[in-house]
Amino acid sequence: MSKEFVVRHAQIVEAGKDPAPLDLLIRDGKIAGRFLPGTPVDASISVIEAQGLHIFPGLIDAHVHFGFGEKITEYSTETAYAAQGGFTSILGYFLNNEAYGAVFEREQEYARARAHIDYGFHFSVANEEHVRDMAAYVRDYGVTSFKYFMNFKGEEGRYLGLDGTDDGYLFNLLRTAGCMDGVKVVCHTENIEIVNRLRTAMKDLDAPTLKDWASVKPPFTEAESCIRAMYFAEHFGAHIYIPHLSTRMALDEVRRWRERYPHVYVETCPHYLTHDEDSQLGSLGRANPPFRSKDDVAAMWEGLQDGSINVVASDHVPRKKATKERPFWLASQGFPGTATILPVLLSEGYHKGRLSLSRIAEVLTEAPSQIFGMASAKGSLSVGADADLTFVDLNLSRVVRAEELGSYSDYSLYDGWSLKGWPVRTIVRGETIMLDGEIVGKPGYGRYLSRPLTSR
């Protein structure tokens, strides 16, 4: 593609605005101009015609997991998969007991030659060394978000080689983060002591179901941990992000807490908008948090409508279906999800009158870019921003087939679903990566997203 081109006759979708016709001038990978449709430009500039399409700022998935697929080639498969869904940037989590300097260098070596789209990292903090080195991770690697699993107490994290932590550790973590302007602590909220007691009582069930799995982790275990995380954060002035929120009870606590302390950000995932505990998927649908009640599903839509949920992200885990087809309590948790986020929000949200296009743009572009320190380049179509564009055909209906989407994983929760509204072109910094369902960009084009600290 030419280093300079104009996109003509699209409807531009941006957070907080009604869709509007606009032409975009792209030069050297940046947005160089925004014009009324048909505004003359130099005849030598090439044109991409987008009549009948809507263009969003490049989508951002702020919650994917690296290391659960094929640990090297997943940087190719999972970024191609993301591009199929219109995503131009992803942020991936790492969870290790070792210092992250070695992890960073190793993963960068894998990613640089393989990534199709731009990518960044979150580090999960699991020991005292991680907390001590947070400032160095920010300075040296541009990592400004750190995940803490409130459930990894005692032996809970031992299967991952992690030492147990406690509330003293959380106290020190948030005290440290509170002194670092712009850092976000991502708190997995789960009271594992209650979960363990309830799970012990259920372990001898002959044919456990997803409803049984949900009863082991009732809404109280999520909501109570949210309260503690928010209380600790408020005490130290730390900013926290609650991922994969799934219950009305927890969301109501967040709403109440924000009246006294605003620096709490919330994410939910597509599967909490489309699946509930009565699902017949069996172990294929096993996730943490589990699928919830129909009322909780309704609450997630309400939270998106009223703005109390900031971000929708996938919690993408590219495991094979075989890891799910085990005895229920041993089946792996999580599933692939990035490529179907936008079609789910369009088909189940926009086309059913639940969400506006601008609200979808907000939760998939502007909000994650601002929360995670990328707003100078990502999440908007402002002049000077990276030319990350997601072209969408709102009326295109497709049946989901996992094999067409390109993940290392070989299934989708939405296999066989007909969803209306799909991306048809993904442009990253001025280069077309996906066109009409085909990956046309080269591996290794994606750049690492070093995220500087931003003032509050």
C-alpha positions as a Markdown table, in Angstrom:
| # | Residue | x | y | z |
|---|---|---|---|---|
| 1 | Met | 0.0 | 0.0 | 0.0 |
| 2 | Ser | 1.1 | 3.6 | -0.7 |
| 3 | Lys | 2.5 | 5.4 | 2.3 |
| 4 | Glu | -0.2 | 8.0 | 1.6 |
| 5 | Phe | -3.8 | 7.4 | 0.8 |
| 6 | Val | -7.3 | 8.6 | 1.4 |
| 7 | Val | -10.2 | 6.7 | 2.7 |
| 8 | Arg | -13.4 | 7.9 | 1.1 |
| 9 | His | -17.1 | 7.9 | 1.9 |
| 10 | Ala | -17.1 | 5.9 | 5.2 |
| 11 | Gln | -19.3 | 6.6 | 8.2 |
| 12 | Ile | -16.8 | 7.3 | 11.0 |
| 13 | Val | -17.6 | 5.8 | 14.5 |
| 14 | Glu | -16.0 | 7.5 | 17.5 |
| 15 | Ala | -16.7 | 7.4 | 21.2 |
| 16 | Gly | -19.2 | 10.0 | 22.3 |
| 17 | Lys | -20.3 | 11.0 | 18.8 |
| 18 | Asp | -23.0 | 9.9 | 16.4 |
| 19 | Pro | -21.5 | 8.2 | 13.3 |
| 20 | Ala | -20.7 | 10.8 | 10.6 |
| 21 | Pro | -19.5 | 10.8 | 7.0 |
| 22 | Leu | -15.9 | 11.7 | 6.8 |
| 23 | Asp | -12.8 | 11.2 | 4.6 |
| 24 | Leu | -9.5 | 10.3 | 6.2 |
| 25 | Leu | -6.1 | 11.1 | 4.9 |
| 26 | Ile | -3.4 | 8.7 | 5.9 |
| 27 | Arg | 0.3 | 9.5 | 5.6 |
| 28 | Asp | 3.3 | 7.5 | 6.9 |
| 29 | Gly | 1.1 | 5.4 | 9.2 |
| 30 | Lys | -0.6 | 8.3 | 10.9 |
| 31 | Ile | -3.9 | 10.1 | 10.5 |
| 32 | Ala | -2.9 | 13.2 | 8.6 |
| 33 | Gly | -6.3 | 14.8 | 7.9 |
| 34 | Arg | -10.1 | 14.6 | 8.3 |
| 35 | Phe | -12.2 | 16.1 | 5.6 |
| 36 | Leu | -15.8 | 16.4 | 4.5 |
| 37 | Pro | -16.7 | 13.7 | 2.0 |
| 38 | Gly | -15.4 | 14.5 | -1.5 |
| 39 | Thr | -13.0 | 17.2 | -0.4 |
| 40 | Pro | -10.4 | 17.3 | -3.3 |
| 41 | Val | -6.9 | 15.9 | -2.6 |
| 42 | Asp | -3.9 | 15.6 | -4.9 |
| 43 | Ala | -4.7 | 13.3 | -7.8 |
| 44 | Ser | -1.6 | 11.3 | -7.2 |
| 45 | Ile | -2.9 | 10.0 | -3.8 |
| 46 | Ser | -4.4 | 6.6 | -3.9 |
| 47 | Val | -8.0 | 6.0 | -2.7 |
| 48 | Ile | -9.6 | 3.3 | -0.6 |
| 49 | Glu | -13.4 | 3.4 | -1.3 |
| 50 | Ala | -15.4 | 2.6 | 1.9 |
| 51 | Gln | -18.9 | 3.4 | 0.7 |
| 52 | Gly | -21.5 | 1.6 | 2.8 |
| 53 | Leu | -19.0 | 0.8 | 5.6 |
| 54 | His | -18.4 | 2.1 | 9.1 |
| 55 | Ile | -14.9 | 2.8 | 10.3 |
| 56 | Phe | -14.0 | 2.5 | 13.9 |
| 57 | Pro | -10.6 | 3.4 | 15.5 |
| 58 | Gly | -8.5 | 0.2 | 15.5 |
| 59 | Leu | -10.0 | -2.1 | 18.2 |
| 60 | Ile | -8.0 | -2.9 | 21.4 |
| 61 | Asp | -8.3 | -6.2 | 23.3 |
| 62 | Ala | -6.9 | -5.4 | 26.7 |
| 63 | His | -7.1 | -8.9 | 28.1 |
| 64 | Val | -5.5 | -11.9 | 26.3 |
| 65 | His | -3.3 | -14.6 | 27.7 |
| 66 | Phe | 0.1 | -15.6 | 26.2 |
| 67 | Gly | 1.7 | -18.9 | 27.0 |
| 68 | Phe | -1.4 | -21.2 | 26.8 |
| 69 | Gly | -1.1 | -22.1 | 23.1 |
| 70 | Glu | 2.0 | -23.0 | 21.3 |
| 71 | Lys | 4.4 | -20.7 | 23.2 |
| 72 | Ile | 6.3 | -19.3 | 20.2 |
| 73 | Thr | 4.1 | -19.5 | 17.1 |
| 74 | Glu | 1.1 | -18.1 | 19.1 |
| 75 | Tyr | 2.4 | -14.6 | 18.4 |
| 76 | Ser | 1.6 | -15.3 | 14.8 |
| 77 | Thr | -1.6 | -17.3 | 15.2 |
| 78 | Glu | -3.2 | -15.2 | 17.9 |
| 79 | Thr | -2.4 | -11.8 | 16.4 |
| 80 | Ala | -3.7 | -13.0 | 13.0 |
| 81 | Tyr | -6.8 | -14.2 | 14.8 |
| 82 | Ala | -7.2 | -10.8 | 16.5 |
| 83 | Ala | -6.8 | -9.1 | 13.1 |
| 84 | Gln | -9.7 | -11.2 | 11.8 |
| 85 | Gly | -11.8 | -9.6 | 14.4 |
| 86 | Gly | -10.8 | -6.1 | 13.6 |
| 87 | Phe | -8.3 | -5.7 | 16.4 |
| 88 | Thr | -5.1 | -3.7 | 15.8 |
| 89 | Ser | -3.7 | -3.9 | 19.3 |
| 90 | Ile | -3.7 | -6.4 | 22.1 |
| 91 | Leu | -2.4 | -6.5 | 25.7 |
| 92 | Gly | -1.3 | -9.9 | 27.0 |
| 93 | Tyr | -0.9 | -11.2 | 30.5 |
| 94 | Phe | 2.1 | -13.1 | 31.8 |
| 95 | Leu | 2.1 | -15.0 | 35.1 |
| 96 | Asn | 5.5 | -16.1 | 36.3 |
| 97 | Asn | 7.4 | -16.6 | 39.6 |
| 98 | Glu | 10.7 | -15.5 | 38.0 |
| 99 | Ala | 11.8 | -11.9 | 37.5 |
| 100 | Tyr | 10.2 | -10.4 | 34.4 |
| 101 | Gly | 13.4 | -9.0 | 32.9 |
| 102 | Ala | 14.2 | -12.5 | 31.4 |
| 103 | Val | 10.5 | -13.1 | 30.5 |
| 104 | Phe | 10.4 | -9.8 | 28.7 |
| 105 | Glu | 13.5 | -10.4 | 26.6 |
| 106 | Arg | 12.5 | -14.0 | 25.8 |
| 107 | Glu | 8.9 | -13.1 | 24.7 |
| 108 | Gln | 10.1 | -10.1 | 22.7 |
| 109 | Glu | 12.4 | -12.4 | 20.7 |
| 110 | Tyr | 9.4 | -14.6 | 19.9 |
| 111 | Ala | 7.0 | -11.8 | 19.1 |
| 112 | Arg | 9.1 | -9.4 | 17.0 |
| 113 | Ala | 9.4 | -11.8 | 14.1 |
| 114 | Arg | 5.8 | -13.0 | 14.3 |
| 115 | Ala | 3.2 | -10.5 | 15.5 |
| 116 | His | 0.8 | -9.2 | 12.8 |
| 117 | Ile | -0.6 | -6.4 | 15.0 |
| 118 | Asp | 0.7 | -4.2 | 17.8 |
| 119 | Tyr | 1.0 | -5.8 | 21.2 |
| 120 | Gly | 1.9 | -4.9 | 24.8 |
| 121 | Phe | 2.2 | -6.8 | 28.1 |
| 122 | His | 0.7 | -6.8 | 31.6 |
| 123 | Phe | 2.9 | -8.4 | 34.3 |
| 124 | Ser | 1.2 | -10.5 | 37.0 |
| 125 | Val | 2.8 | -9.8 | 40.4 |
| 126 | Ala | 3.2 | -13.0 | 42.4 |
| 127 | Asn | 6.1 | -12.5 | 44.9 |
| 128 | Glu | 7.9 | -9.8 | 46.8 |
| 129 | Glu | 10.6 | -9.4 | 44.1 |
| 130 | His | 7.9 | -8.4 | 41.6 |
| 131 | Val | 6.6 | -5.6 | 43.8 |
| 132 | Arg | 10.1 | -4.4 | 44.5 |
| 133 | Asp | 10.9 | -4.2 | 40.8 |
| 134 | Met | 7.7 | -2.6 | 39.6 |
| 135 | Ala | 9.4 | 0.8 | 39.1 |
| 136 | Ala | 12.0 | -0.9 | 37.0 |
| 137 | Tyr | 9.4 | -2.7 | 34.9 |
| 138 | Val | 7.8 | 0.7 | 34.2 |
| 139 | Arg | 11.0 | 2.4 | 33.4 |
| 140 | Asp | 12.8 | -0.3 | 31.4 |
| 141 | Tyr | 9.9 | -2.1 | 29.6 |
| 142 | Gly | 7.0 | 0.4 | 29.5 |
| 143 | Val | 4.8 | -2.0 | 31.4 |
| 144 | Thr | 2.4 | 0.1 | 33.5 |
| 145 | Ser | -0.2 | -2.5 | 34.5 |
| 146 | Phe | 0.2 | -5.3 | 37.0 |
| 147 | Lys | -2.2 | -8.1 | 37.8 |
| 148 | Tyr | -2.8 | -9.6 | 41.2 |
| 149 | Phe | -4.8 | -12.7 | 41.8 |
| 150 | Met | -6.7 | -12.3 | 45.1 |
| 151 | Asn | -7.4 | -16.0 | 44.9 |
| 152 | Phe | -3.8 | -17.1 | 45.0 |
| 153 | Lys | -3.6 | -17.7 | 48.7 |
| 154 | Gly | -2.1 | -20.7 | 50.4 |
| 155 | Glu | -1.6 | -23.5 | 47.8 |
| 156 | Glu | -4.0 | -22.1 | 45.2 |
| 157 | Gly | -1.3 | -21.0 | 42.8 |
| 158 | Arg | 1.0 | -24.0 | 43.4 |
| 159 | Tyr | 0.0 | -25.7 | 40.1 |
| 160 | Leu | 1.6 | -22.7 | 38.4 |
| 161 | Gly | 4.6 | -22.8 | 40.6 |
| 162 | Leu | 3.5 | -19.7 | 42.5 |
| 163 | Asp | 4.0 | -19.0 | 46.2 |
| 164 | Gly | 0.9 | -18.1 | 48.2 |
| 165 | Thr | 0.3 | -14.5 | 49.1 |
| 166 | Asp | -2.0 | -12.8 | 51.6 |
| 167 | Asp | -3.6 | -9.4 | 52.4 |
| 168 | Gly | -0.3 | -8.1 | 53.7 |
| 169 | Tyr | 1.1 | -8.6 | 50.2 |
| 170 | Leu | -1.9 | -6.8 | 48.6 |
| 171 | Phe | -1.4 | -4.0 | 51.1 |
| 172 | Asn | 2.2 | -3.6 | 50.1 |
| 173 | Leu | 1.4 | -3.9 | 46.4 |
| 174 | Leu | -1.3 | -1.2 | 46.4 |
| 175 | Arg | 0.9 | 1.0 | 48.7 |
| 176 | Thr | 3.7 | 0.7 | 46.1 |
| 177 | Ala | 1.3 | 1.3 | 43.1 |
| 178 | Gly | -0.2 | 4.3 | 44.8 |
| 179 | Cys | 3.1 | 6.1 | 44.7 |
| 180 | Met | 3.5 | 5.5 | 40.9 |
| 181 | Asp | 1.4 | 8.0 | 38.8 |
| 182 | Gly | -0.5 | 6.2 | 36.1 |
| 183 | Val | 0.1 | 2.6 | 37.2 |
| 184 | Lys | -3.0 | 0.3 | 37.2 |
| 185 | Val | -3.3 | -2.8 | 39.4 |
| 186 | Val | -5.5 | -5.4 | 37.8 |
| 187 | Cys | -7.3 | -7.3 | 40.6 |
| 188 | His | -8.8 | -10.7 | 39.9 |
| 189 | Thr | -11.5 | -10.6 | 42.6 |
| 190 | Glu | -12.3 | -14.0 | 44.1 |
| 191 | Asn | -12.5 | -15.1 | 47.8 |
| 192 | Ile | -10.8 | -18.5 | 47.5 |
| 193 | Glu | -11.5 | -19.6 | 51.1 |
| 194 | Ile | -15.2 | -19.6 | 50.4 |
| 195 | Val | -14.8 | -21.2 | 47.0 |
| 196 | Asn | -12.7 | -24.0 | 48.4 |
| 197 | Arg | -15.3 | -24.8 | 51.1 |
| 198 | Leu | -18.1 | -24.9 | 48.6 |
| 199 | Arg | -16.2 | -26.9 | 46.1 |
| 200 | Thr | -15.3 | -29.6 | 48.7 |
| 201 | Ala | -19.0 | -30.1 | 49.3 |
| 202 | Met | -19.6 | -30.6 | 45.6 |
| 203 | Lys | -16.6 | -32.8 | 44.6 |
| 204 | Asp | -18.6 | -36.1 | 44.7 |
| 205 | Leu | -21.3 | -35.1 | 42.3 |
| 206 | Asp | -21.8 | -37.7 | 39.6 |
| 207 | Ala | -22.6 | -35.4 | 36.7 |
| 208 | Pro | -21.6 | -31.8 | 37.6 |
| 209 | Thr | -22.9 | -29.0 | 35.4 |
| 210 | Leu | -22.0 | -25.4 | 34.7 |
| 211 | Lys | -24.7 | -24.4 | 37.2 |
| 212 | Asp | -22.9 | -26.5 | 39.8 |
| 213 | Trp | -19.6 | -24.7 | 38.8 |
| 214 | Ala | -21.4 | -21.4 | 39.3 |
| 215 | Ser | -22.6 | -22.4 | 42.7 |
| 216 | Val | -19.0 | -23.1 | 43.8 |
| 217 | Lys | -18.2 | -19.5 | 43.0 |
| 218 | Pro | -21.3 | -17.5 | 43.9 |
| 219 | Pro | -21.6 | -13.8 | 43.3 |
| 220 | Phe | -20.6 | -13.1 | 47.0 |
| 221 | Thr | -17.1 | -14.4 | 46.3 |
| 222 | Glu | -16.6 | -11.8 | 43.6 |
| 223 | Ala | -18.4 | -8.9 | 45.2 |
| 224 | Glu | -16.7 | -9.2 | 48.6 |
| 225 | Ser | -13.3 | -9.2 | 47.0 |
| 226 | Cys | -14.2 | -6.2 | 45.0 |
| 227 | Ile | -15.0 | -4.3 | 48.2 |
| 228 | Arg | -11.7 | -5.2 | 49.8 |
| 229 | Ala | -9.7 | -4.3 | 46.6 |
| 230 | Met | -11.4 | -1.0 | 46.3 |
| 231 | Tyr | -11.0 | -0.2 | 50.1 |
| 232 | Phe | -7.2 | -1.0 | 49.9 |
| 233 | Ala | -6.9 | 1.1 | 46.7 |
| 234 | Glu | -8.7 | 4.1 | 48.1 |
| 235 | His | -6.5 | 4.0 | 51.2 |
| 236 | Phe | -3.4 | 4.4 | 49.1 |
| 237 | Gly | -4.7 | 6.3 | 46.2 |
| 238 | Ala | -4.0 | 3.4 | 43.8 |
| 239 | His | -5.9 | 2.9 | 40.6 |
| 240 | Ile | -7.4 | -0.5 | 40.1 |
| 241 | Tyr | -8.9 | -2.3 | 37.2 |
| 242 | Ile | -11.3 | -5.2 | 37.8 |
| 243 | Pro | -11.2 | -7.7 | 34.9 |
| 244 | His | -13.9 | -10.1 | 33.8 |
| 245 | Leu | -16.6 | -8.8 | 36.1 |
| 246 | Ser | -19.6 | -11.1 | 35.9 |
| 247 | Thr | -22.3 | -10.4 | 38.6 |
| 248 | Arg | -24.9 | -7.8 | 39.4 |
| 249 | Met | -23.8 | -7.9 | 43.1 |
| 250 | Ala | -20.2 | -6.9 | 42.3 |
| 251 | Leu | -21.2 | -4.2 | 39.8 |
| 252 | Asp | -23.6 | -2.7 | 42.3 |
| 253 | Glu | -20.7 | -2.5 | 44.8 |
| 254 | Val | -18.5 | -0.8 | 42.3 |
| 255 | Arg | -21.2 | 1.8 | 41.6 |
| 256 | Arg | -21.5 | 2.5 | 45.3 |
| 257 | Trp | -17.8 | 2.8 | 45.8 |
| 258 | Arg | -17.2 | 5.1 | 42.9 |
| 259 | Glu | -19.4 | 7.7 | 44.7 |
| 260 | Arg | -16.5 | 8.1 | 47.2 |
| 261 | Tyr | -13.5 | 7.0 | 45.1 |
| 262 | Pro | -13.5 | 7.2 | 41.3 |
| 263 | His | -10.3 | 5.4 | 40.4 |
| 264 | Val | -11.9 | 2.0 | 39.8 |
| 265 | Tyr | -12.2 | 0.7 | 36.2 |
| 266 | Val | -14.3 | -2.3 | 35.2 |
| 267 | Glu | -14.1 | -4.8 | 32.4 |
| 268 | Thr | -16.6 | -7.5 | 31.3 |
| 269 | Cys | -16.2 | -10.2 | 28.6 |
| 270 | Pro | -18.5 | -11.2 | 25.7 |
| 271 | His | -19.3 | -14.6 | 27.2 |
| 272 | Tyr | -20.9 | -12.9 | 30.2 |
| 273 | Leu | -23.2 | -11.1 | 27.8 |
| 274 | Thr | -24.3 | -14.2 | 25.8 |
| 275 | His | -24.0 | -17.3 | 28.1 |
| 276 | Asp | -25.5 | -18.2 | 31.5 |
| 277 | Glu | -25.3 | -21.0 | 34.0 |
| 278 | Asp | -28.0 | -23.0 | 32.3 |
| 279 | Ser | -25.8 | -23.4 | 29.2 |
| 280 | Gln | -25.5 | -27.0 | 28.0 |
| 281 | Leu | -21.9 | -26.7 | 26.8 |
| 282 | Gly | -20.6 | -28.8 | 29.7 |
| 283 | Ser | -16.9 | -28.6 | 30.4 |
| 284 | Leu | -16.4 | -26.6 | 27.2 |
| 285 | Gly | -18.0 | -23.7 | 29.0 |
| 286 | Arg | -15.9 | -23.9 | 32.1 |
| 287 | Ala | -14.4 | -20.5 | 32.9 |
| 288 | Asn | -13.3 | -18.4 | 35.9 |
| 289 | Pro | -15.5 | -16.5 | 36.7 |
| 290 | Pro | -18.2 | -19.0 | 35.7 |
| 291 | Phe | -21.2 | -18.3 | 33.5 |
| 292 | Arg | -23.8 | -16.6 | 35.8 |
| 293 | Ser | -27.5 | -16.3 | 36.1 |
| 294 | Lys | -29.8 | -14.7 | 33.5 |
| 295 | Asp | -30.2 | -11.7 | 35.8 |
| 296 | Asp | -26.4 | -11.3 | 35.9 |
| 297 | Val | -26.3 | -11.4 | 32.1 |
| 298 | Ala | -28.9 | -8.6 | 32.0 |
| 299 | Ala | -26.8 | -6.6 | 34.6 |
| 300 | Met | -23.7 | -6.7 | 32.3 |
| 301 | Trp | -25.8 | -5.2 | 29.5 |
| 302 | Glu | -27.1 | -2.6 | 31.9 |
| 303 | Gly | -23.6 | -1.8 | 33.0 |
| 304 | Leu | -22.5 | -1.2 | 29.4 |
| 305 | Gln | -25.5 | 1.0 | 28.7 |
| 306 | Asp | -25.1 | 3.2 | 31.8 |
| 307 | Gly | -21.3 | 3.5 | 31.5 |
| 308 | Ser | -20.5 | 1.7 | 34.8 |
| 309 | Ile | -18.6 | -0.9 | 32.8 |
| 310 | Asn | -15.6 | 0.7 | 31.0 |
| 311 | Val | -14.2 | -2.0 | 28.8 |
| 312 | Val | -15.2 | -5.2 | 27.0 |
| 313 | Ala | -12.3 | -7.6 | 26.5 |
| 314 | Ser | -12.0 | -11.3 | 25.7 |
| 315 | Asp | -9.9 | -13.0 | 28.4 |
| 316 | His | -8.7 | -15.0 | 25.4 |
| 317 | Val | -7.0 | -18.3 | 26.1 |
| 318 | Pro | -5.9 | -20.2 | 23.0 |
| 319 | Arg | -6.1 | -23.8 | 24.3 |
| 320 | Lys | -7.2 | -26.8 | 22.3 |
| 321 | Lys | -10.6 | -28.3 | 22.7 |
| 322 | Ala | -9.1 | -31.5 | 24.0 |
| 323 | Thr | -8.0 | -29.7 | 27.2 |
| 324 | Lys | -11.7 | -29.0 | 27.8 |
| 325 | Glu | -12.9 | -32.5 | 27.1 |
| 326 | Arg | -11.8 | -34.0 | 30.4 |
| 327 | Pro | -13.6 | -34.9 | 33.6 |
| 328 | Phe | -15.5 | -31.7 | 34.6 |
| 329 | Trp | -13.5 | -30.6 | 37.6 |
| 330 | Leu | -10.2 | -31.2 | 35.7 |
| 331 | Ala | -11.2 | -29.4 | 32.4 |
| 332 | Ser | -9.1 | -26.4 | 31.6 |
| 333 | Gln | -10.7 | -23.0 | 32.1 |
| 334 | Gly | -11.2 | -20.2 | 29.6 |
| 335 | Phe | -11.6 | -20.2 | 25.8 |
| 336 | Pro | -10.6 | -18.2 | 22.7 |
| 337 | Gly | -12.6 | -14.9 | 22.2 |
| 338 | Thr | -10.9 | -11.9 | 20.6 |
| 339 | Ala | -12.1 | -12.4 | 17.0 |
| 340 | Thr | -15.8 | -12.6 | 17.9 |
| 341 | Ile | -16.0 | -9.6 | 20.3 |
| 342 | Leu | -17.1 | -7.1 | 17.8 |
| 343 | Pro | -19.6 | -9.3 | 16.0 |
| 344 | Val | -21.1 | -10.2 | 19.4 |
| 345 | Leu | -21.5 | -6.6 | 20.4 |
| 346 | Leu | -22.9 | -5.6 | 17.0 |
| 347 | Ser | -25.2 | -8.6 | 16.6 |
| 348 | Glu | -26.4 | -8.9 | 20.3 |
| 349 | Gly | -25.9 | -5.2 | 21.2 |
| 350 | Tyr | -26.3 | -2.8 | 18.4 |
| 351 | His | -28.8 | -4.7 | 16.2 |
| 352 | Lys | -31.0 | -5.6 | 19.2 |
| 353 | Gly | -31.1 | -2.0 | 20.4 |
| 354 | Arg | -29.0 | -2.5 | 23.5 |
| 355 | Leu | -25.9 | -0.4 | 22.5 |
| 356 | Ser | -25.1 | 2.5 | 20.2 |
| 357 | Leu | -22.2 | 2.3 | 17.8 |
| 358 | Ser | -20.4 | 5.1 | 19.7 |
| 359 | Arg | -20.7 | 3.2 | 22.9 |
| 360 | Ile | -19.2 | 0.1 | 21.3 |
| 361 | Ala | -16.3 | 2.3 | 20.0 |
| 362 | Glu | -15.8 | 3.6 | 23.5 |
| 363 | Val | -15.5 | 0.2 | 25.2 |
| 364 | Leu | -13.3 | -1.3 | 22.5 |
| 365 | Thr | -11.1 | 1.7 | 21.6 |
| 366 | Glu | -11.1 | 4.9 | 23.7 |
| 367 | Ala | -11.5 | 3.5 | 27.1 |
| 368 | Pro | -8.8 | 0.8 | 27.0 |
| 369 | Ser | -6.4 | 3.2 | 25.3 |
| 370 | Gln | -6.9 | 5.8 | 28.1 |
| 371 | Ile | -6.9 | 3.4 | 31.0 |
| 372 | Phe | -3.7 | 1.6 | 29.9 |
| 373 | Gly | -1.7 | 4.6 | 28.7 |
| 374 | Met | -2.0 | 4.3 | 24.9 |
| 375 | Ala | -4.1 | 7.4 | 24.2 |
| 376 | Ser | -1.3 | 9.3 | 22.5 |
| 377 | Ala | -1.3 | 6.9 | 19.6 |
| 378 | Lys | -4.2 | 4.4 | 19.9 |
| 379 | Gly | -8.0 | 4.4 | 20.4 |
| 380 | Ser | -8.9 | 7.4 | 18.2 |
| 381 | Leu | -9.0 | 8.8 | 14.7 |
| 382 | Ser | -7.6 | 12.2 | 15.7 |
| 383 | Val | -5.0 | 13.8 | 13.5 |
| 384 | Gly | -1.6 | 12.5 | 14.6 |
| 385 | Ala | -2.9 | 9.2 | 16.0 |
| 386 | Asp | -1.7 | 5.9 | 14.5 |
| 387 | Ala | -3.7 | 5.0 | 11.4 |
| 388 | Asp | -5.3 | 2.0 | 13.0 |
| 389 | Leu | -8.7 | 1.5 | 11.3 |
| 390 | Thr | -11.3 | -1.2 | 11.5 |
| 391 | Phe | -13.7 | -1.3 | 8.5 |
| 392 | Val | -17.1 | -2.8 | 9.4 |
| 393 | Asp | -20.0 | -4.0 | 7.4 |
| 394 | Leu | -22.9 | -3.7 | 9.8 |
| 395 | Asn | -25.2 | -5.8 | 7.6 |
| 396 | Leu | -22.8 | -8.7 | 6.9 |
| 397 | Ser | -24.0 | -11.9 | 8.5 |
| 398 | Arg | -21.6 | -14.8 | 9.0 |
| 399 | Val | -21.8 | -18.2 | 10.7 |
| 400 | Val | -19.0 | -18.5 | 13.2 |
| 401 | Arg | -16.6 | -21.3 | 12.2 |
| 402 | Ala | -13.5 | -21.5 | 14.4 |
| 403 | Glu | -11.3 | -22.9 | 11.6 |
| 404 | Glu | -11.9 | -19.7 | 9.5 |
| 405 | Leu | -10.6 | -17.4 | 12.3 |
| 406 | Gly | -7.0 | -18.7 | 12.6 |
| 407 | Ser | -6.4 | -19.2 | 16.3 |
| 408 | Tyr | -4.2 | -22.1 | 17.6 |
| 409 | Ser | -7.3 | -23.0 | 19.4 |
| 410 | Asp | -9.7 | -25.2 | 17.4 |
| 411 | Tyr | -13.1 | -24.2 | 18.7 |
| 412 | Ser | -15.3 | -21.2 | 19.6 |
| 413 | Leu | -18.1 | -20.7 | 22.1 |
| 414 | Tyr | -20.0 | -19.3 | 19.1 |
| 415 | Asp | -19.4 | -22.1 | 16.6 |
| 416 | Gly | -22.6 | -22.3 | 14.5 |
| 417 | Trp | -23.9 | -18.9 | 15.7 |
| 418 | Ser | -25.0 | -16.5 | 12.9 |
| 419 | Leu | -23.8 | -13.0 | 13.9 |
| 420 | Lys | -24.6 | -9.8 | 12.1 |
| 421 | Gly | -21.9 | -7.2 | 11.7 |
| 422 | Trp | -18.3 | -8.1 | 10.9 |
| 423 | Pro | -15.0 | -6.4 | 10.2 |
| 424 | Val | -14.0 | -6.6 | 6.6 |
| 425 | Arg | -10.7 | -4.8 | 6.7 |
| 426 | Thr | -8.1 | -4.2 | 9.5 |
| 427 | Ile | -5.4 | -1.5 | 9.0 |
| 428 | Val | -2.5 | -1.2 | 11.4 |
| 429 | Arg | -0.4 | 2.0 | 11.1 |
| 430 | Gly | -1.5 | 2.4 | 7.5 |
| 431 | Glu | -0.9 | -1.2 | 6.4 |
| 432 | Thr | -3.8 | -3.6 | 5.6 |
| 433 | Ile | -3.4 | -6.7 | 7.7 |
| 434 | Met | -6.8 | -8.4 | 7.1 |
| 435 | Leu | -9.0 | -7.9 | 4.0 |
| 436 | Asp | -12.3 | -9.8 | 3.6 |
| 437 | Gly | -11.4 | -12.5 | 6.0 |
| 438 | Glu | -7.9 | -13.1 | 4.6 |
| 439 | Ile | -4.7 | -12.2 | 6.4 |
| 440 | Val | -2.7 | -10.2 | 3.9 |
| 441 | Gly | -0.2 | -8.6 | 6.3 |
| 442 | Lys | 3.2 | -10.0 | 7.0 |
| 443 | Pro | 4.2 | -11.5 | 10.4 |
| 444 | Gly | 6.6 | -9.3 | 12.2 |
| 445 | Tyr | 4.9 | -6.1 | 11.3 |
| 446 | Gly | 3.4 | -5.6 | 14.7 |
| 447 | Arg | 5.2 | -3.4 | 17.1 |
| 448 | Tyr | 5.7 | -3.6 | 20.9 |
| 449 | Leu | 3.6 | -1.0 | 22.8 |
| 450 | Ser | 5.7 | 0.6 | 25.4 |
| 451 | Arg | 3.4 | 2.6 | 27.6 |
| 452 | Pro | 4.7 | 5.6 | 29.4 |
| 453 | Leu | 3.2 | 6.6 | 32.7 |
| 454 | Thr | 0.5 | 9.2 | 32.3 |
| 455 | Ser | -0.5 | 11.7 | 34.9 |
| 456 | Arg | -3.8 | 11.3 | 36.7 |
